[in-house]
């Protein structure tokens, strides 16, 4: 079997390939276990990068370039005091705009990574996909069971602001917590027996000892 260029697997994880090339590469991944594993590792690395939530420092050369452009674009007729004030204002404004863009874009980036991760797991051999439904019968997401008994939950909508999703293993009248997530996807860390019943509730950050809201899935 001819394997693709390793860089193309990275580009696939970053979703930067043309559509035709992406489809061909995904078809190869379904047939090739080694490339599928490499692709999975790339997705995990991206997900870990997103979940770390550490602010990325602005490269020094970017700041220097911005200052240089502001300096060279300032009209010579303006007094130096006004040019300095304008440069300071533009730098502050630029920083504020970058912060606003990051606040909006970061959750979207996390959602994209989570969905790619979920789809990658669902394409593995032996994986089974089932709907998550609320008590009223509306589908709220999907539950994925992997070949080794692992369970991954993906909700259509993120939890409300300031809240998390918490997964529960339903055991008779009892409920055992399976973890929380501030996003749409939750991977259960331990294999569960065949036929296990699960539920998802909306809880405060850190989770609750038992569900405090009706099940959403």
N, C-alpha and C positions, 0 to 999 in steps of 0.2 A: 504494500500500500504506500502511495506517495503522500507524504505529510506536507502540509502547508508551511510557508515561512512563519517562524515563531512570532515575528512582529505582527503578522496579520491577526493572530489570536488576541494580542493586546489591543489592536485596533478594533476588533470585534467587541471586546469587553467594554471599550470606550465608546462604542457605537459611532465610529467614524468611517466605516466602510460604505462604499456605494451599495445600493439595495441588491443588485444582481450578485455582487461578490459576497455580500452578507448571506444571502440565501444559499449559495453554493457552499460556503464555509460551514453554515449550520447543518446542511445535509451531510457533509463530511464528518462533523462532530458526532452526529447521531450514530455513525457507523464505526467511529474510531474511539476506543476507550481512552487511549493515552492523550489524544488531543482534547477529549472531553474533560479529562481530569485537569489538564493544563488550563483550559478555559475556566473551569470552576475555581481554580486557585486565583486566577486573575480577578474574577468577580468577588471572591472573598477579600482579596487585598483592597479592592476599591471600596467594598462595604466597610471594611475596618477603617479605612482612611476617612470615610464620611462619618462614621459613628464616633470617631475620636473627638470630633467637635472642637479641636484645638484651632484657634485663630491662626491663619497663615500670615506671617510678616510680609509687608510690602517690600520687594527687593529694593536695595539702596539705589541701584541704577535707574529704577523707575522714578523714584523721587527726584533724583538728580536731573533726569531728562525733563520731567515736568517743570522743575525750577528753571532749567535752561530755556525751555520754550516760553515760559512766562516772562523771563528776562528779555529774550530777544524779540518777543512780540509786543512789548510795552512801547507805546509811542514816545519818541524822543522829546516831544514838546512838553510832556507832563513833568512837573517837578518830581525830583527823586522821592520826596515824602509820599506823594500820591501813588507813585509806581509801587513803592514798598507796601502801602496799604492795600492796593489792588491785588498784589501777589499774595499777601497774607490771606485776604478774603477768598481768593480763588482756591488756594490750598485747603482752607477749612471747608469750603463748599464741596470741593472734590472729595475730600475725606468723608464728609457726611453722605454724599451720594453713593460712594462705594459701600458704606456701611448699610444704607437702605437696600441697595441691590443685593448685598450678601444675605441680609435678613430674609429677603423674598426668595432668592434663588436657592439657598442652602436646603430648605425643606423639600423643594422640588427635586433637587439633585438626589437627596436621600430616597425619595419615592421612586425615582427612576432606577437607582441601584437596587432597591428592594424588589422591584418588579422583575428586573433582569435576573436577580438571584433566584426568585421564585420560579421563573420560567425555565431557568437552567436546571433546577432540581426536578421540575415536572417532566423534563425531557429525558431524564435518566431511565434506564431499563428498570421495569418493575414498579415505577411510581404510579400512584393512583390519585386521581383528582376528584374531590367531592364538594358539593356546594355547602356553604354555611348559611343557615336560615335563622331568622329570629322567630319568636313565638307566634307572630302573625303569619308566618309562612313566606316572608319576603327574603330573597337572597341578599345577604350582606357581605359575602366574600367567598373564599374557597379554603378548603382543608386539603392538604397534600400529605399522603402517606408514602414514604420512601420504601424501597425494598428491604432495608434493614430495620424497619419499624419506627423510624423517626417521623415526626409530625411537624408540618409547617403550616401556619395559618396566615392568610392574607385577607385583610379587610378592604372593602371598596373605598371607604372613607377613613381619614385619620381620626383619632380621638379628639374630642373637644379640647380647646385650649386649656392648658393647665391640668389635663387628665391623661391617663394612660389606659391601654387595653390590658386586661389581665385574663389569662387562660386558666381554665379549671378542668380537672379530671373528675368526672362525675362518678362517684362510687356509692351506689345506693342513695341514701339520704345525705351523704357527706360530699364535700368538695375539697379537692386537693389542688393547691396552686401550682401552676406549671410555669409561672413567670409573667413578667410584664413587658410592655414595649410602648415607647412614646410615639411610635410610627404605625405603619399599617401591617408590618410583617412581624411574626413571632415564631422563632424556631424552638421547639421543645427539645431540651437538652438530653432527654433519656428516651429510649424506645418504649413504646406503649403496647400492651397486649392487643391482639386482633379483636375488633369489635368494641373498643373503648369508646365511651361517650365523652364528648368535650363540650365546654361552653366558654363564652367570652363575655366579660362584663366591662363596664367603664368604671375606673376606680381613681382615687387620688394618687399622686406620684408616690412610688414605692410599693403600691399595692395594698390590699386589705387581707385580714385573716380569713374572711369569707365574703362572698359577693354582696355588694351594697346596692346594686342596680339590677334591673332586669337584664336577662341575657340578650346580647345583640347578635349572637351567632352560635 
